[in-house]
Amino acid sequence: MGDMKIEILTIFPKMFESPFAESIVKRAQGEGRVEVVIHDLRKWTEDKHRSVDDSPYGGGAGMVMRVDVIDRAVRDLKRSKKQITKNKQSPTNNLQETNKTKVILLDTKGKIYNQQKAKELSSTEHLIMIAGHYEGVDHRVHEQIADEGVSIGEYVLTGGELPAMV
């Protein structure tokens, strides 16, 4: 395990195979400085179609990513990280201090990602990134699950995967 664990929730996990297997990210993983884990969000669905989208809560056009699926995923990732951290510690360590988790929603309306934000996030022990799709995510993800939204710029992308790679 590295100094930092980055977990990315996506419906397109194969998009990440090449970018994280090359260059500085590959070296950082090889040196044990960071662990990057890509999760297929569909793992947390409960229907036979593995649906991650639904009509927006409160109405509106298009489809959004479901809050229940994202909530189950984030809770599981937080729980597994806490368990790993707890098992590694001596009785004198404080679990709360060593288990800093931050949940980032990759969102066009979020704070702009810049060098200052990169430095801030680099001090996080456990980073969970949610890569949105469709018309976005259910607004309750913004309100109740994500600690903050982050954007890489004011332009439209196919989803949150490319910002997660950045």
ROSE-4610 file (N, C-alpha, C; in Angstrom, 1 decimal, always signed):
// ROSE-4610
residu = [M/M/M/G/G/G/D/D/D/M/M/M/K/K/K/I/I/I/E/E/E/I/I/I/L/L/L/T/T/T/I/I/I/F/F/F/P/P/P/K/K/K/M/M/M/F/F/F/E/E/E/S/S/S/P/P/P/F/F/F/A/A/A/E/E/E/S/S/S/I/I/I/V/V/V/K/K/K/R/R/R/A/A/A/Q/Q/Q/G/G/G/E/E/E/G/G/G/R/R/R/V/V/V/E/E/E/V/V/V/V/V/V/I/I/I/H/H/H/D/D/D/L/L/L/R/R/R/K/K/K/W/W/W/T/T/T/E/E/E/D/D/D/K/K/K/H/H/H/R/R/R/S/S/S/V/V/V/D/D/D/D/D/D/S/S/S/P/P/P/Y/Y/Y/G/G/G/G/G/G/G/G/G/A/A/A/G/G/G/M/M/M/V/V/V/M/M/M/R/R/R/V/V/V/D/D/D/V/V/V/I/I/I/D/D/D/R/R/R/A/A/A/V/V/V/R/R/R/D/D/D/L/L/L/K/K/K/R/R/R/S/S/S/K/K/K/K/K/K/Q/Q/Q/I/I/I/T/T/T/K/K/K/N/N/N/K/K/K/Q/Q/Q/S/S/S/P/P/P/T/T/T/N/N/N/N/N/N/L/L/L/Q/Q/Q/E/E/E/T/T/T/N/N/N/K/K/K/T/T/T/K/K/K/V/V/V/I/I/I/L/L/L/L/L/L/D/D/D/T/T/T/K/K/K/G/G/G/K/K/K/I/I/I/Y/Y/Y/N/N/N/Q/Q/Q/Q/Q/Q/K/K/K/A/A/A/K/K/K/E/E/E/L/L/L/S/S/S/S/S/S/T/T/T/E/E/E/H/H/H/L/L/L/I/I/I/M/M/M/I/I/I/A/A/A/G/G/G/H/H/H/Y/Y/Y/E/E/E/G/G/G/V/V/V/D/D/D/H/H/H/R/R/R/V/V/V/H/H/H/E/E/E/Q/Q/Q/I/I/I/A/A/A/D/D/D/E/E/E/G/G/G/V/V/V/S/S/S/I/I/I/G/G/G/E/E/E/Y/Y/Y/V/V/V/L/L/L/T/T/T/G/G/G/G/G/G/E/E/E/L/L/L/P/P/P/A/A/A/M/M/M/V/V/V]
num = [1/1/1/2/2/2/3/3/3/4/4/4/5/5/5/6/6/6/7/7/7/8/8/8/9/9/9/10/10/10/11/11/11/12/12/12/13/13/13/14/14/14/15/15/15/16/16/16/17/17/17/18/18/18/19/19/19/20/20/20/21/21/21/22/22/22/23/23/23/24/24/24/25/25/25/26/26/26/27/27/27/28/28/28/29/29/29/30/30/30/31/31/31/32/32/32/33/33/33/34/34/34/35/35/35/36/36/36/37/37/37/38/38/38/39/39/39/40/40/40/41/41/41/42/42/42/43/43/43/44/44/44/45/45/45/46/46/46/47/47/47/48/48/48/49/49/49/50/50/50/51/51/51/52/52/52/53/53/53/54/54/54/55/55/55/56/56/56/57/57/57/58/58/58/59/59/59/60/60/60/61/61/61/62/62/62/63/63/63/64/64/64/65/65/65/66/66/66/67/67/67/68/68/68/69/69/69/70/70/70/71/71/71/72/72/72/73/73/73/74/74/74/75/75/75/76/76/76/77/77/77/78/78/78/79/79/79/80/80/80/81/81/81/82/82/82/83/83/83/84/84/84/85/85/85/86/86/86/87/87/87/88/88/88/89/89/89/90/90/90/91/91/91/92/92/92/93/93/93/94/94/94/95/95/95/96/96/96/97/97/97/98/98/98/99/99/99/100/100/100/101/101/101/102/102/102/103/103/103/104/104/104/105/105/105/106/106/106/107/107/107/108/108/108/109/109/109/110/110/110/111/111/111/112/112/112/113/113/113/114/114/114/115/115/115/116/116/116/117/117/117/118/118/118/119/119/119/120/120/120/121/121/121/122/122/122/123/123/123/124/124/124/125/125/125/126/126/126/127/127/127/128/128/128/129/129/129/130/130/130/131/131/131/132/132/132/133/133/133/134/134/134/135/135/135/136/136/136/137/137/137/138/138/138/139/139/139/140/140/140/141/141/141/142/142/142/143/143/143/144/144/144/145/145/145/146/146/146/147/147/147/148/148/148/149/149/149/150/150/150/151/151/151/152/152/152/153/153/153/154/154/154/155/155/155/156/156/156/157/157/157/158/158/158/159/159/159/160/160/160/161/161/161/162/162/162/163/163/163/164/164/164/165/165/165/166/166/166]
x = [+0.8/+0.0/+0.9/+0.4/+1.2/+0.8/+1.4/+1.1/-0.3/-0.8/-2.1/-2.8/-4.1/-4.9/-6.0/-6.0/-7.0/-7.9/-9.2/-10.2/-11.1/-11.3/-12.1/-13.4/-14.5/-15.8/-16.2/-16.4/-16.7/-17.6/-18.3/-19.0/-18.2/-17.0/-16.1/-14.7/-14.5/-13.2/-12.0/-12.3/-11.3/-10.6/-11.2/-10.6/-9.3/-9.2/-8.1/-6.9/-7.0/-5.9/-4.6/-4.6/-3.4/-2.8/-3.6/-3.0/-2.3/-2.8/-2.2/-1.2/-0.9/+0.1/+1.4/+1.4/+2.5/+3.1/+4.3/+4.8/+4.9/+4.7/+4.9/+3.9/+2.7/+1.7/+2.2/+2.7/+3.2/+4.4/+5.3/+6.5/+6.1/+5.1/+4.7/+4.0/+3.3/+2.7/+3.8/+4.7/+5.8/+6.7/+6.8/+7.6/+6.7/+5.4/+4.6/+4.1/+4.2/+3.8/+2.3/+1.7/+0.3/-0.3/-1.5/-2.2/-3.5/-3.6/-4.8/-5.6/-6.9/-7.8/-9.0/-9.4/-10.5/-11.6/-12.8/-14.0/-15.1/-15.7/-16.9/-18.1/-18.7/-19.8/-20.9/-21.0/-22.1/-22.1/-20.9/-20.8/-21.7/-22.2/-23.0/-24.5/-24.9/-26.3/-26.9/-28.3/-29.0/-30.1/-30.1/-31.1/-30.4/-31.1/-30.5/-29.9/-30.3/-29.7/-28.5/-28.2/-27.1/-27.2/-28.4/-28.7/-28.0/-27.3/-26.7/-27.4/-28.4/-29.0/-30.5/-31.1/-32.5/-32.9/-34.2/-34.7/-34.3/-34.1/-33.7/-34.7/-34.2/-35.1/-35.7/-37.0/-37.7/-38.1/-37.7/-38.1/-37.0/-37.2/-36.2/-35.9/-35.2/-34.9/-33.6/-33.5/-32.3/-32.3/-31.2/-31.0/-29.8/-29.8/-28.7/-28.2/-27.0/-26.5/-27.2/-27.6/-28.4/-27.6/-28.2/-27.7/-27.5/-28.4/-28.3/-27.1/-26.8/-25.7/-24.4/-24.3/-23.1/-22.9/-24.0/-23.9/-23.4/-23.9/-23.4/-21.9/-21.5/-20.1/-19.2/-19.5/-18.7/-18.6/-19.8/-19.8/-18.9/-19.0/-18.1/-16.6/-16.3/-14.9/-14.4/-15.2/-14.7/-14.6/-15.5/-15.5/-14.2/-13.9/-12.8/-11.5/-11.4/-10.2/-10.0/-11.1/-11.0/-10.5/-11.0/-10.6/-9.2/-8.7/-7.3/-6.4/-6.8/-6.0/-6.0/-7.2/-7.3/-6.4/-6.4/-5.6/-4.1/-3.7/-2.2/-1.7/-2.6/-2.2/-1.7/-0.9/-0.6/-1.7/-1.9/-3.0/-2.8/-1.6/-1.4/-1.8/-1.9/-2.3/-3.7/-4.1/-5.4/-6.0/-7.0/-7.6/-8.1/-8.7/-9.3/-8.2/-7.1/-6.0/-5.4/-5.3/-4.6/-5.6/-6.9/-7.8/-8.5/-7.7/-8.3/-8.9/-10.2/-10.8/-11.5/-11.4/-12.1/-12.8/-14.0/-14.8/-15.0/-14.5/-14.5/-15.4/-16.3/-17.2/-16.6/-16.3/-15.8/-17.0/-17.0/-18.2/-17.9/-18.5/-18.2/-18.5/-19.3/-19.7/-18.8/-17.8/-16.9/-15.8/-15.0/-13.9/-12.9/-12.3/-11.3/-10.0/-9.6/-8.4/-7.2/-6.4/-5.1/-4.0/-2.9/-1.7/-2.0/-2.7/-3.1/-4.0/-5.0/-5.9/-5.1/-4.2/-3.4/-2.6/-2.0/-1.2/-2.1/-3.3/-4.2/-4.6/-5.0/-5.5/-4.3/-3.1/-2.0/-1.7/-2.2/-2.0/-3.2/-4.1/-5.2/-4.7/-5.0/-4.6/-5.5/-6.8/-7.7/-8.6/-8.5/-9.2/-10.2/-11.5/-12.5/-13.0/-12.9/-13.3/-14.5/-15.5/-16.8/-16.8/-16.7/-16.7/-18.2/-18.8/-20.2/-20.4/-21.6/-22.0/-23.5/-24.0/-25.3/-25.5/-26.6/-26.8/-26.1/-25.4/-24.7/-25.1/-25.1/-25.4/-26.6/-27.3/-28.5/-27.9/-28.6/-28.2/-27.8/-28.5/-28.2/-26.7/-26.1/-24.7/-23.9/-24.2/-23.5/-23.7/-25.0/-25.4/-24.9/-25.0/-24.8/-23.6/-23.0/-22.0/-20.6/-20.5/-19.3/-18.9/-17.6/-17.1/-16.9/-16.6/-16.6/-16.6/-16.9/-16.9/-15.6/-15.0/-13.8/-14.0/-13.6/-13.7/-12.3/-12.1/-10.8/-10.9/-12.1/-12.3/-13.7/-14.0/-15.4/-15.6/-15.7/-16.0/-16.7/-17.4/-18.1/-17.3/-17.3/-16.6/-17.6/-17.1/-18.0/-18.4/-17.6/-17.9/-16.8/-16.8/-15.8/-14.5/-14.4/-13.2/-11.9/-12.0/-10.8/-10.4/-11.3/-10.9/-10.3/-10.7/-10.1/-8.7/-8.5/-7.1/-6.2/-6.7/-5.9/-5.6]
y = [-1.2/+0.0/+1.2/+2.3/+3.5/+4.5/+5.7/+6.8/+7.3/+7.1/+7.7/+6.6/+6.5/+5.6/+6.4/+6.2/+6.9/+5.9/+6.0/+5.1/+5.9/+5.4/+6.1/+5.2/+5.8/+5.2/+5.6/+4.7/+5.0/+3.9/+4.2/+3.1/+2.7/+3.3/+2.9/+2.6/+1.6/+1.3/+1.1/+0.5/+0.2/+1.5/+2.6/+3.9/+4.2/+3.6/+4.0/+3.1/+2.0/+1.0/+1.6/+2.2/+2.8/+4.0/+5.0/+6.2/+5.9/+5.0/+4.7/+3.7/+3.1/+2.1/+2.7/+4.0/+4.7/+5.8/+6.2/+7.5/+7.6/+8.8/+9.1/+8.4/+8.1/+7.4/+6.0/+5.4/+4.0/+4.0/+4.9/+5.0/+5.1/+6.1/+6.3/+5.0/+4.3/+3.1/+2.0/+1.9/+1.0/+1.2/+2.5/+2.9/+2.8/+2.5/+2.4/+3.7/+4.8/+6.1/+6.3/+5.6/+5.8/+4.5/+4.2/+3.1/+3.6/+3.3/+3.7/+2.5/+2.6/+1.5/+2.0/+1.3/+1.7/+0.8/+1.3/+0.5/+0.7/-0.4/-0.3/+0.0/+1.1/+1.5/+0.5/-0.2/-1.2/-2.3/-2.5/-3.5/-3.3/-2.0/-1.7/-1.6/-2.0/-2.0/-3.2/-3.2/-4.3/-4.8/-4.4/-4.9/-5.7/-6.5/-7.4/-6.6/-5.4/-4.6/-3.8/-3.9/-3.1/-1.6/-1.1/+0.3/+1.3/+2.3/+3.4/+4.7/+4.8/+6.0/+6.0/+7.2/+7.3/+8.7/+8.9/+10.3/+11.2/+12.5/+13.3/+13.4/+13.4/+13.5/+14.9/+15.0/+16.2/+16.6/+15.7/+16.0/+16.7/+16.8/+17.4/+16.5/+17.1/+16.3/+15.4/+14.4/+13.5/+12.6/+11.9/+11.0/+11.4/+11.0/+11.3/+10.0/+10.0/+8.9/+8.8/+7.6/+7.3/+7.5/+8.2/+8.5/+7.2/+6.3/+5.1/+4.2/+4.1/+3.3/+4.0/+5.3/+6.0/+6.0/+6.1/+6.0/+4.7/+3.6/+2.3/+2.1/+2.6/+2.4/+3.2/+4.5/+5.3/+4.8/+4.3/+3.7/+2.5/+1.6/+0.4/+0.8/+1.8/+2.1/+2.8/+3.6/+4.2/+3.1/+2.2/+1.1/+0.2/-0.1/-1.0/-0.3/+1.0/+1.7/+1.8/+2.1/+2.2/+0.9/-0.3/-1.6/-1.8/-1.5/-1.7/-0.9/+0.4/+1.3/+0.8/+0.4/-0.1/-1.3/-2.2/-3.4/-3.1/-2.1/-1.7/-1.0/-0.4/+0.4/-0.3/+0.4/+0.0/+0.6/+0.1/+0.6/+2.0/+2.6/+4.0/+5.0/+4.5/+5.4/+5.8/+7.0/+7.4/+7.2/+6.3/+6.0/+7.2/+8.1/+9.3/+10.1/+10.3/+11.1/+10.4/+9.1/+8.4/+8.0/+8.3/+7.9/+9.1/+10.0/+11.1/+10.7/+10.8/+10.4/+11.7/+11.9/+13.0/+12.4/+12.8/+12.4/+13.5/+13.3/+14.4/+14.0/+14.8/+14.7/+15.5/+14.8/+15.5/+16.1/+17.4/+18.2/+19.5/+19.8/+21.1/+22.3/+22.2/+23.3/+23.4/+22.5/+22.4/+23.4/+23.4/+24.3/+23.9/+24.9/+24.7/+24.0/+22.9/+22.2/+23.0/+23.3/+24.0/+23.5/+24.1/+23.6/+23.6/+24.6/+24.7/+23.6/+23.3/+22.2/+20.8/+20.7/+19.5/+19.2/+20.3/+20.2/+19.9/+20.5/+20.2/+18.7/+18.2/+16.8/+15.8/+16.2/+15.3/+15.0/+15.8/+15.5/+14.6/+14.2/+13.4/+11.9/+11.2/+9.8/+8.9/+9.2/+8.3/+9.3/+9.2/+10.0/+9.2/+9.4/+8.7/+9.7/+9.4/+10.3/+9.6/+10.4/+10.0/+10.6/+9.7/+10.2/+10.2/+11.3/+11.4/+11.2/+10.9/+10.7/+11.2/+11.0/+11.4/+12.9/+13.3/+14.8/+15.2/+14.3/+14.5/+13.5/+13.9/+13.0/+13.6/+12.7/+13.2/+14.2/+15.3/+16.4/+16.1/+15.0/+14.6/+14.1/+13.7/+13.3/+14.6/+15.7/+17.0/+17.4/+17.2/+17.7/+16.8/+15.4/+14.5/+13.6/+13.4/+12.4/+13.0/+13.8/+14.4/+15.5/+15.6/+16.7/+18.0/+17.8/+18.9/+18.5/+19.4/+19.2/+19.8/+19.2/+19.7/+19.6/+20.7/+20.8/+21.1/+20.5/+20.8/+21.9/+22.5/+23.6/+23.8/+24.9/+25.3/+24.8/+23.5/+22.9/+21.6/+21.1/+19.8/+18.6/+17.6/+16.3/+15.2/+14.0/+12.9/+12.4/+12.7/+12.2/+12.6/+12.1/+12.4/+11.6/+10.7/+9.9/+10.7/+11.6/+12.4/+13.3/+14.0/+14.8/+14.0/+12.7/+11.9/+11.5/+11.3/+11.0/+12.2/+13.4/+14.6/+14.7]
z = [+0.0/+0.0/+0.0/-0.7/-0.8/+0.3/+0.1/+1.0/+0.8/-0.5/-0.9/-1.7/-1.4/-2.2/-3.0/-4.3/-5.1/-5.7/-5.5/-6.0/-6.9/-8.1/-9.1/-9.4/-9.3/-9.6/-11.0/-11.9/-13.3/-13.9/-14.9/-15.7/-16.9/-17.1/-18.2/-17.6/-16.8/-16.2/-17.2/-18.4/-19.3/-19.9/-19.8/-20.2/-19.5/-18.3/-17.4/-17.6/-18.3/-18.4/-18.9/-19.9/-20.5/-19.8/-19.5/-18.8/-17.5/-16.7/-15.4/-15.5/-16.6/-16.8/-17.4/-17.5/-18.2/-17.3/-17.6/-17.1/-15.6/-15.1/-13.7/-12.8/-13.2/-12.4/-12.2/-13.3/-13.2/-12.2/-12.3/-11.4/-10.0/-9.7/-8.4/-7.8/-8.6/-8.1/-7.8/-8.7/-8.6/-7.3/-6.9/-5.7/-4.5/-4.6/-3.4/-2.9/-3.7/-3.2/-3.3/-4.3/-4.6/-5.0/-4.7/-5.2/-5.9/-7.2/-7.9/-8.2/-7.8/-8.1/-8.8/-9.9/-10.7/-10.4/-10.1/-9.8/-10.8/-11.3/-12.1/-11.2/-11.4/-10.5/-10.6/-11.7/-11.9/-10.9/-10.2/-9.2/-8.0/-7.8/-6.7/-7.1/-8.3/-8.7/-8.2/-8.2/-7.6/-8.6/-9.8/-10.7/-11.8/-12.5/-13.5/-14.7/-14.9/-16.0/-15.6/-14.3/-13.7/-14.0/-13.8/-14.1/-13.2/-13.7/-12.9/-13.2/-14.1/-14.4/-14.2/-14.0/-13.8/-14.1/-14.1/-14.3/-13.2/-13.4/-12.3/-11.2/-9.9/-8.8/-8.9/-8.8/-8.9/-10.4/-11.3/-12.7/-13.5/-14.8/-15.7/-16.8/-17.8/-19.0/-18.8/-19.6/-19.6/-18.4/-18.3/-17.3/-16.4/-15.1/-14.3/-13.6/-13.1/-12.3/-11.0/-10.6/-9.4/-8.1/-7.2/-5.9/-5.1/-5.1/-4.3/-4.7/-6.0/-6.4/-6.0/-6.2/-5.8/-4.3/-3.5/-2.1/-1.6/-2.1/-1.7/-2.0/-3.2/-3.6/-2.7/-2.4/-1.6/-0.1/+0.4/+1.7/+1.8/+0.8/+0.8/+0.7/-0.1/-0.3/+1.0/+1.7/+2.9/+4.0/+4.0/+5.0/+4.8/+3.6/+3.3/+3.7/+3.4/+3.7/+5.2/+5.9/+7.4/+8.0/+7.5/+8.0/+7.7/+6.5/+6.2/+7.1/+7.3/+8.1/+9.6/+10.1/+11.4/+11.7/+10.7/+10.8/+10.8/+10.2/+10.1/+11.3/+12.1/+13.2/+14.4/+15.2/+16.5/+17.4/+18.6/+19.5/+19.9/+19.7/+20.1/+19.0/+17.8/+16.7/+16.7/+16.3/+16.2/+14.8/+14.7/+13.5/+12.7/+13.4/+12.7/+12.0/+12.7/+12.1/+10.8/+10.8/+9.7/+8.6/+8.7/+7.7/+7.1/+6.5/+5.8/+4.5/+4.4/+3.1/+2.6/+1.3/+0.6/-0.6/-0.8/-2.0/-2.9/-4.2/-5.2/-6.3/-6.6/-7.8/-8.9/-10.0/-11.2/-11.9/-11.9/-12.3/-12.9/-14.0/-14.7/-13.9/-12.9/-12.0/-10.8/-10.7/-9.5/-9.5/-8.4/-8.3/-9.4/-10.0/-11.1/-10.5/-11.2/-10.8/-11.3/-10.3/-10.6/-9.7/-9.8/-9.0/-7.5/-7.0/-5.6/-5.2/-6.0/-5.8/-5.8/-6.8/-6.9/-5.6/-5.1/-3.9/-2.7/-2.6/-1.5/-1.5/-2.7/-2.8/-2.6/-2.9/-2.7/-1.2/-0.3/+1.1/+1.7/+0.8/+1.2/+1.2/+2.3/+2.3/+1.4/+1.4/+0.6/-0.2/-1.5/-2.4/-3.2/-3.1/-3.9/-4.9/-6.2/-7.3/-8.0/-8.2/-8.9/-10.3/-11.3/-12.7/-13.2/-13.3/-13.8/-15.2/-15.6/-17.0/-17.2/-18.4/-18.8/-18.6/-18.0/-17.8/-16.5/-15.9/-14.6/-13.6/-12.3/-11.2/-10.5/-9.8/-8.9/-8.0/-7.8/-7.0/-5.6/-5.1/-3.7/-3.6/-4.6/-4.6/-4.2/-4.8/-4.5/-3.0/-2.6/-1.3/-0.1/-0.4/+0.8/+0.7/-0.5/-0.6/-0.9/-1.9/-2.3/-1.3/-1.0/-0.2/-1.0/-2.3/-3.2/-4.7/-5.5/-7.0/-7.5/-8.5/-9.2/-10.7/-11.3/-12.8/-13.4/-14.6/-15.2/-16.3/-16.4/-17.3/-17.7/-18.4/-18.8/-20.2/-20.4/-21.7/-21.4/-22.4/-22.3/-22.7/-21.8/-22.1/-22.1/-22.6/-22.6/-21.2/-20.2/-18.9/-17.9/-16.7/-15.7/-15.8/-16.7/-16.8/-17.2/-18.2/-18.6/-17.4/-16.7/-15.6/-14.5/-14.3/-13.3/-13.6/-14.9/-15.3/-15.1/-15.3/-15.1/-13.6]
